[in-house]
Amino acid sequence: MAFPTSVNSQITDSVTQANVKVLGDAPALSMGNLMQATSQALGNAAHNATTAQQQTAVTAQAATTMGVATLYSIDAASTGKATQAILGS
């Protein structure tokens, strides 16, 4: 057990006030952390949505290009077949 010592009441009051300040700041700090994490998550969600929309547009453009190319190739193939039948080769 430690030796009993007399401590100035001003020291104990200052330590108590410092502890009260830390405890008083805790709710504000925790809400700040929560809001910062939430805003970062929402920013990431918006970025992911934008990226997904861009990728969908690229895929749709590629599908349209392939569809048009297929239509043209069917037309060319049927034209070639008809020409072959007419010429009799």
Backbone torsions as a table, in degrees:
resi	resn	phi	psi	omega
1	MET	NA	139.6	-176.9
2	ALA	-73.9	156.5	177.5
3	PHE	-71.2	136.1	178.8
4	PRO	-67.5	131.9	178.5
5	THR	-128.9	152.5	177.0
6	SER	-90.2	131.8	-179.0
7	VAL	-114.3	136.9	179.3
8	ASN	-62.9	136.7	-177.8
9	SER	-65.2	-26.1	177.5
10	GLN	-65.9	-35.2	179.1
11	ILE	-67.4	-47.8	180.0
12	THR	-63.5	-36.6	178.0
13	ASP	-65.6	-41.2	-178.9
14	SER	-66.9	-39.6	177.8
15	VAL	-65.1	-41.9	179.0
16	THR	-62.6	-44.9	179.9
17	GLN	-63.8	-38.5	177.9
18	ALA	-63.3	-42.5	179.0
19	ASN	-65.4	-39.2	178.6
20	VAL	-64.1	-39.4	179.4
21	LYS	-64.1	-43.6	178.8
22	VAL	-61.4	-45.5	179.0
23	LEU	-66.2	-33.6	179.7
24	GLY	-71.4	-31.7	-179.9
25	ASP	-79.2	-20.5	-173.4
26	ALA	-58.1	-46.3	179.7
27	PRO	-61.6	-41.6	179.8
28	ALA	-65.4	-41.2	179.4
29	LEU	-65.9	-41.7	-179.4
30	SER	-66.8	-38.2	176.6
31	MET	-66.6	-37.9	176.7
32	GLY	-61.8	-43.3	177.9
33	ASN	-63.7	-41.1	179.2
34	LEU	-63.4	-45.3	-179.0
35	MET	-66.2	-37.4	179.0
36	GLN	-66.4	-43.4	178.7
37	ALA	-65.5	-39.8	179.5
38	THR	-65.6	-43.2	179.9
39	SER	-66.2	-35.1	176.7
40	GLN	-66.8	-40.7	178.6
41	ALA	-64.3	-41.5	178.4
42	LEU	-66.4	-37.6	176.1
43	GLY	-63.1	-42.1	177.1
44	ASN	-64.6	-38.7	178.8
45	ALA	-64.2	-42.3	178.6
46	ALA	-65.0	-40.2	178.1
47	HIS	-64.5	-42.8	178.5
48	ASN	-63.9	-38.2	178.6
49	ALA	-65.7	-41.1	178.0
50	THR	-63.8	-44.3	179.6
51	THR	-63.7	-41.4	178.9
52	ALA	-64.5	-38.6	178.9
53	GLN	-65.8	-41.5	178.3
54	GLN	-63.7	-43.6	-179.3
55	GLN	-66.1	-35.5	177.0
56	THR	-64.9	-40.5	178.5
57	ALA	-63.7	-40.6	178.4
58	VAL	-64.9	-42.5	179.0
59	THR	-64.7	-41.2	178.6
60	ALA	-64.5	-39.2	178.6
61	GLN	-65.9	-40.6	178.1
62	ALA	-65.4	-40.3	178.8
63	ALA	-65.8	-40.4	177.5
64	THR	-63.2	-43.0	179.2
65	THR	-61.6	-43.8	179.3
66	MET	-66.2	-38.5	178.7
67	GLY	-64.0	-44.9	178.4
68	VAL	-64.4	-42.5	178.8
69	ALA	-62.2	-38.1	178.0
70	THR	-65.9	-42.9	177.8
71	LEU	-61.3	-43.8	178.8
72	TYR	-65.3	-38.6	-178.8
73	SER	-69.8	-35.5	176.1
74	ILE	-63.8	-43.1	178.8
75	ASP	-61.9	-44.5	-179.3
76	ALA	-65.8	-38.6	-179.0
77	ALA	-67.2	-43.5	179.7
78	SER	-67.9	-35.3	176.7
79	THR	-65.0	-42.2	178.9
80	GLY	-64.8	-39.9	179.6
81	LYS	-65.1	-43.6	179.0
82	ALA	-65.5	-40.5	177.7
83	THR	-62.2	-41.3	179.4
84	GLN	-63.3	-40.2	-179.9
85	ALA	-67.9	-38.2	179.6
86	ILE	-68.4	-44.2	-178.4
87	LEU	-76.9	-18.1	177.0
88	GLY	69.4	28.8	179.5
89	SER	-89.4	NA	NA
